[in-house]
């Protein structure tokens, strides 16, 4: 499978940090937006730790990264994004965080949730605890928490009805089974990543690295450039 089913019109991407989406699925998001689908983004932390600048403060970095994310979303065509604001590096699987994710799912009512891999592996992205926690809570929120009215009933009392998501697509999974052809959108992915100047600098070698990674993923399905996901299907 290489295409998002036509009937799925709403997609919610849930990540740990600003720029995680762009690295993991920026080309796919650009493609889905170009197809007229509604893509929403929820970022769990404020990204206030990722700097080697000894003069940088966490408060200033969080503001910078929020502004960078706003620019990247414009490049990709994302309809709306929100930053939950948990401290970078200390994301915890607890009722408060899960309630925030359930609220987002019940608000945006996506057909598909895209999230990070919750499994620790010997790869750069799977080693970051925030990535794993964000992925785990996202999947737990899709099923069963956002679906069942007895989870976070105060939200239902506010008018946020339970929501059944059709599928979750896990980016960065070890054994993907969905490949998205991003050949026509690789430049948009790179442009969105370049918005995150605090993380990629002036982007020296960025385009080459991104193209190489996407080309490697494209070998299996026969695409010039691809992104890959593990697909989980739920009964609606």
C-alpha positions, 0 to 999 in steps of 0.5 A: 500500500502506498496511498492514503485511502481517498475516504480518509480526509482528516489526519492528526499527527502527534509528535514529541517535539517541533521538527519531529513531524518534518523529519518523520513524515514531512513529505507525506504531510505535504502530499496529503495537504496538496490532495486537499485533506485536513492535516492537524498537528499536536506537539507534546513538548515545547522543545526547550532543551535542544540547543548547544548555544550556552547563552540560550535559555529554555524560555527563549528557545521554546519561543523560537521553536514555536515560531519555527514550527509555525513557519514550517506548517505554512510551508507544508499546508497544515490546517492547524497546530498546537503545542501542549508545552510539556518540558522537553526531555521529561515527557511522562505517560500520565493521566494529564498528558493522555487527557490532552491527547484524547482531547485533541483526538476528540476535537479534530476527529481524525480518520488517521492518527500518525505518531512515533514508534513507542518501541526502544530500538538501536536507532537515533529517533527510537532512543529519545524517551520523549519520542517513545512516550509520545508514541505510546500515549498517542496509541493508547489514546486512539484505542481505547481512551478517545473511543470510550465515554468513560475515559475522561468523562469531563470532556464528554460533559463539555460536549467533546464526544468520543471518537473512533479513529480508523487507523494509526500510522506509526512513523519510524517503525522497524517493520513498515508496511506502508510506503508513501511516494513523496517524490513530488514533495521531497523539496517541500519536506526539505523546505519545511525542515529548513524552517527549524534553524535552531535545530538544523542551522543553515542546513548544511548537507541537510538536503543531501541527508534527507534525499538519501534517507528517502531514497533508501526507503523508496527502494522497497516500493520502487519510488524515487523518494518515500516515507514509511509507516506501520499501519494499525487498523481499528474497527469503527 
